[in-house]
Amino acid sequence: MGAGLNTPASDLLAAWLAVLRDQRRLSANTLAAYARDVQAFFDHITAHRGEALTLGLLMDLQARDFRAYLAARRRGPRPLSSRSLARALSSIRGFYGYLLQHHGLVNDQLALIEGPRTGRSAPRPLSSKAAGEVLALSAKASNAAPWLAARDCALLTMLYGAGLRLGEALSLTGADLPLGEVLRITGKGGKTRLVPVLPVIAETVQHYVRLCPYAIGPQDALFRGARGGAMGPRAAQKLMQSLRTRLGLPDGATPHALRHSFATHLLAGGGDLRAVQELLGHASLSSTQIYADVDAASLLRVYDQAHPKGGG
């Protein structure tokens, strides 16, 4: 059914990543994260066992080997947080799940390992006022060419106005033009959803396209870099870093915070939780519920500060 026990672990890792890419259609960033996590585990085991890592050795590992690896990553020169450590363990479990499914082999010692406890961090949305200031400032040319300022404003307006993930917005192409009343977005796990396009989104995108010096064909990225290639996530992150510095916003004011703001402000305005779940592309309602919790917490803080019987 599967590989022999002398098969190099590196070959198995490559085969697993290929399955994730071709069958589950995971993004390049997700695949890279899985590869880093499992390769770091391989490197640790190879160093401590002093022998080539094979399928047979992977099956021979004991619970103490897995615990030693987690402890080493916790204490190492670049120690992992509990959240990162939990992700690393999840990647290792995923790899061993592949070995079971495709090669019929199981290492039951891994089931004895408990991951670190991680508290679920609440999203940190911007206020409506701050979100508006970010969009307004991004539209000003500053030191950039006018078309780049128009691009920045269009991108951030899309993140805040449609609740897209940064990767989803950057994956749009000329085939999505001209924007209609809805956008078909393919999100995590290849799940497709329809997202309404507000007039302000269509207007800012149309303004950017009109100023863009590069032709945007059906196969071309909608959002272009200064030299004409596809705009990358790092450029968007640097943009938000510059804007939050100029506006005096906290470090949590990232491109993804605009998506958080979209959800929180919709719910604050009376939006239906399940409708917001569909707009965000969440598989689970509990993932969307956290935004309602954030808004309720902020309302309680305002109440406590402003009410005569409050603590403020």
C-alpha positions in Angstrom: 0.0 0.0 0.0 2.8 2.4 0.7 6.5 3.1 1.1 9.1 0.8 2.6 10.5 1.5 6.1 13.8 2.7 4.5 12.0 5.5 2.6 13.7 8.9 3.4 11.5 11.1 5.6 12.2 14.0 3.1 10.5 12.1 0.3 7.4 11.5 2.5 7.2 15.1 3.5 7.3 16.1 -0.2 4.6 13.6 -1.0 2.4 14.9 1.8 2.8 18.5 0.7 1.9 17.5 -2.8 -1.4 16.0 -1.5 -2.2 19.1 0.4 -1.5 21.2 -2.7 -3.2 19.2 -5.3 -6.1 17.6 -3.4 -6.9 20.1 -0.6 -5.6 23.1 -2.6 -4.0 24.8 0.3 -2.3 28.2 -0.3 1.4 28.5 -0.8 1.8 30.2 2.5 0.0 27.5 4.4 2.1 24.8 2.6 5.3 26.7 3.5 4.3 26.8 7.2 3.6 23.1 7.3 6.9 22.4 5.6 8.8 24.5 8.1 7.2 22.9 11.1 7.7 19.4 10.0 11.3 20.0 8.7 12.2 21.5 12.0 11.0 18.4 13.7 13.0 16.2 11.3 16.1 18.3 11.9 15.8 17.8 15.7 15.2 14.1 15.5 18.1 13.6 13.0 20.5 15.6 15.3 19.6 13.6 18.4 19.4 10.2 16.8 22.5 10.7 14.7 21.2 8.7 11.8 19.3 9.3 8.6 15.6 9.9 9.2 13.5 7.2 7.5 9.9 6.0 7.7 11.0 3.2 10.0 12.5 5.7 12.5 9.4 7.9 12.4 7.4 4.8 13.4 9.9 4.0 16.1 9.7 7.3 17.9 8.5 7.3 21.5 6.4 9.8 23.4 9.6 11.0 25.1 11.0 11.9 21.6 8.0 14.1 20.8 8.1 15.7 24.2 11.8 16.4 23.9 11.3 18.1 20.6 8.5 20.4 22.0 10.6 21.2 25.1 13.6 22.1 22.8 11.5 24.4 20.8 10.1 26.0 23.9 13.6 26.6 25.4 15.7 27.2 22.2 17.5 30.3 21.1 14.3 31.4 19.3 11.7 29.9 21.7 8.2 29.4 20.3 5.1 30.8 21.9 2.4 28.4 23.1 0.3 29.2 20.0 3.2 28.6 17.6 4.1 25.4 19.5 0.5 24.2 19.2 0.6 24.9 15.5 3.9 23.0 15.1 2.4 20.0 16.9 -0.7 20.2 14.7 1.6 20.1 11.6 3.3 17.0 12.9 0.0 15.3 13.6 -1.2 16.2 10.1 1.9 14.6 8.7 1.5 11.4 10.7 -2.2 11.4 9.6 -1.0 11.3 6.1 1.3 8.3 6.9 -1.8 6.5 8.3 -4.1 7.3 5.4 -1.7 6.7 2.6 0.7 4.1 4.0 -1.4 2.4 6.6 1.1 3.1 9.4 0.4 4.6 12.8 2.6 5.7 15.7 0.3 5.5 18.7 2.9 7.3 20.8 1.9 10.7 19.3 -1.6 10.3 20.7 -0.1 10.5 24.2 1.2 14.1 23.6 -0.8 17.0 24.9 -0.3 20.3 23.2 0.3 23.6 25.2 -2.7 25.5 26.4 -3.4 28.5 24.3 -5.9 31.3 25.1 -7.9 32.4 22.1 -6.8 35.9 21.4 -9.6 38.3 20.6 -9.5 40.2 17.3 -8.5 43.9 17.6 -10.7 45.9 15.2 -10.2 49.5 14.5 -12.9 52.0 15.5 -15.1 53.3 12.8 -13.3 56.7 13.1 -9.9 55.1 12.8 -10.9 52.9 9.9 -12.1 56.0 8.1 -8.9 57.9 8.8 -6.8 55.0 7.4 -8.8 55.0 4.1 -8.7 58.8 3.8 -4.9 59.0 4.5 -4.2 56.1 2.0 -5.9 58.1 -0.7 -3.4 60.9 -0.4 -0.5 60.6 -2.8 2.1 61.7 -0.3 5.5 60.6 -1.7 3.9 58.0 -3.9 2.7 58.3 -7.5 -1.0 59.1 -7.7 -1.8 55.7 -9.1 -0.2 54.0 -6.2 -2.2 56.1 -3.7 -5.3 55.1 -5.7 -4.3 51.4 -5.5 -3.7 51.6 -1.8 -7.0 53.2 -1.2 -8.8 50.7 -3.4 -7.1 47.7 -1.6 -7.8 48.9 1.9 -11.4 49.9 1.0 -11.9 46.4 -0.2 -10.6 44.9 3.0 -12.8 47.0 5.2 -15.8 47.3 2.9 -16.0 43.6 1.9 -14.2 41.9 4.8 -11.8 40.1 2.5 -8.6 38.4 3.7 -5.5 40.1 2.3 -4.6 37.1 0.2 -8.2 37.0 -1.2 -8.0 40.6 -2.3 -4.5 40.2 -3.8 -5.6 37.2 -5.7 -8.2 39.2 -7.7 -7.4 39.5 -11.4 -8.6 41.5 -14.4 -11.2 38.9 -15.0 -13.0 40.3 -12.0 -13.4 43.7 -13.8 -15.5 45.6 -14.0 -16.8 45.0 -10.5 -20.5 44.1 -10.4 -22.8 44.0 -7.4 -21.1 40.9 -6.0 -17.7 39.3 -6.1 -17.1 35.5 -6.2 -14.3 34.9 -3.7 -12.5 31.6 -3.2 -11.3 31.5 0.4 -9.6 29.0 2.7 -10.0 25.3 1.8 -11.3 26.3 -1.7 -14.6 27.4 -0.3 -16.4 29.9 -2.6 -18.6 32.7 -1.3 -20.4 35.7 -2.8 -19.5 39.1 -1.3 -21.6 42.2 -2.0 -19.6 45.1 -3.6 -20.5 48.5 -2.0 -20.6 51.4 -4.4 -17.6 53.0 -2.7 -15.5 49.8 -3.4 -16.5 49.9 -7.1 -15.7 53.6 -7.3 -12.2 53.4 -5.7 -11.3 50.3 -7.7 -12.5 52.0 -10.9 -10.4 55.1 -10.1 -7.3 53.0 -9.5 -7.7 51.0 -12.7 -8.1 54.3 -14.6 -4.8 55.6 -13.3 -2.8 52.4 -13.3 -0.1 52.7 -16.0 -0.1 48.9 -16.6 -2.6 47.0 -18.7 -4.7 44.7 -16.5 -5.7 41.7 -18.7 -8.0 38.8 -17.5 -5.0 36.8 -16.3 -3.2 39.8 -14.7 -3.3 40.6 -11.0 -5.7 43.4 -10.3 -3.4 45.1 -7.7 0.0 45.8 -9.2 3.3 46.6 -7.6 5.3 49.7 -8.5 7.2 47.8 -11.2 4.2 46.2 -12.7 4.2 42.8 -11.1 1.6 41.5 -8.7 1.4 43.4 -5.4 2.6 41.2 -2.6 1.3 41.0 1.0 4.5 42.5 2.4 3.8 45.7 0.5 0.3 45.9 2.0 1.7 45.3 5.5 4.3 48.0 5.0 1.5 50.4 3.9 -0.5 49.8 7.0 2.7 50.1 9.1 3.2 53.6 7.6 -0.4 54.6 8.1 -0.7 53.5 11.7 2.6 55.3 12.5 1.3 58.5 10.9 -2.1 58.2 12.6 -0.7 57.0 16.0 -2.6 53.7 15.9 -1.5 50.6 17.8 0.6 47.8 16.3 -2.6 45.7 15.9 -3.7 48.0 13.1 -2.8 45.6 10.3 -4.4 44.8 7.0 -6.2 41.9 8.7 -7.5 44.3 11.4 -9.7 45.9 8.6 -11.4 42.5 8.1 -11.9 42.4 11.9 -13.4 45.9 11.8 -15.7 44.9 8.9 -17.2 42.1 11.0 -17.4 43.9 14.3 -19.0 47.1 12.8 -21.5 45.0 10.9 -22.6 43.2 14.1 -22.6 46.5 16.0 -25.0 47.8 13.4 -27.4 45.0 13.9 -26.1 42.5 11.3 -27.2 38.9 11.6 -24.5 36.6 13.0 -25.1 33.9 10.4 -25.1 36.4 7.5 -21.8 37.8 8.7 -20.5 34.2 8.9 -21.3 33.8 5.2 -19.7 37.1 4.3 -16.5 36.2 6.1 -16.4 32.6 4.7 -16.1 31.1 8.2 -16.7 27.3 8.3 -17.9 27.5 11.9 -20.3 30.0 13.6 -18.0 30.0 16.6 -15.3 31.7 14.6 -17.8 34.6 13.9 -19.2 34.6 17.4 -15.9 36.1 18.7 -16.7 39.4 16.9 -20.0 39.6 18.7 -18.1 39.0 21.9 -15.7 41.8 21.1 -18.5 44.3 20.4 -20.3 43.3 23.6 -17.2 43.8 25.6 -16.6 47.3 24.1 -20.2 48.3 24.8 -19.8 47.2 28.5 -16.6 49.3 28.8 -18.5 52.4 27.4 -21.4 51.7 29.7 -19.1 51.3 32.7 -17.4 54.6 31.9 -20.4 56.7 31.1 -23.3 55.4 33.3 -23.8 57.3 36.6 -23.6 54.0 38.4 -20.7 52.7 36.4 -17.1 52.6 37.5 -15.9 55.5 35.2 
